[in-house]
């Protein structure tokens, strides 16, 4: 299980035999329903079948405004914030006070050359009117294959906004530490953890000591994760490496993750790799079939229930 994924191309898949409302599961670990995440009954069904009473974290990359019109209809910029209110409202009551909501979204450029403002409007609305706290903005550095562009350079990064219900959110930074040659050596009165200066004590220098050594340090909020899963038949796959960073940083084993726009199932694959449970909602039957095929390619069978 979890060997290298097979290449899955849309024209090689069997025609989808999935209907709106169909639900699939793998043991008690992964659940997928073909449904609309703005319809509360879709998530209610998942919660009932999975026997879960709460969701610990949410991560997703929704359809962007005016994009993916063939697959998702293309939400207008002027309608996007009101539409997204229904998205977050559907799962909000199932979250715990410590839950995180990680949102990967980047505004496109309009015909007049300007970046659209609907993402900024959404972030402001989330905080000022919908009761979320904006904790951080991560920078996901992705593939930057050269291409011809008109008065804009190619997008080489996307933001991931971290929202939370409270300041006491789930957070496990030691699980995502990275090798470093510049880890401060503890020293001075009261020095504890060697990476956050508010815990460093009152010794000499910024960190209680000027000496550093090789070891493990906390990463920054810049994530370098190229998308390698392009051959899945989905036009907007995001990176398992990026998702796994958040899964390790903001949850422990057996916690429950939700992806209300499951797409090609990247969140599901990433969650299972790290022994988390996952609930997925995807409105497009073709993409539900892609998820099922992709799981099957690593030895996981999502059975219809």
QUIHULIN-V161691 format. One record per helix or strand. SS is the DSSP state (hx for helix, st for strand). FROM is the first residue (numbers start at 1). TO is the last residue. If there is no record, write none. Layout:
((SS	FROM	TO) (SS	FROM	TO))
This chain:
((hx	10	12) (st	23	26) (st	30	34) (hx	40	50) (st	55	60) (hx	69	72) (hx	77	92) (st	95	104) (st	109	109) (st	115	115) (hx	118	128) (st	133	141) (st	157	164) (hx	173	176) (st	178	184) (hx	197	199) (st	212	217) (st	222	224) (hx	240	250) (st	256	259) (hx	266	273) (st	277	282) (hx	285	297) (st	303	304))
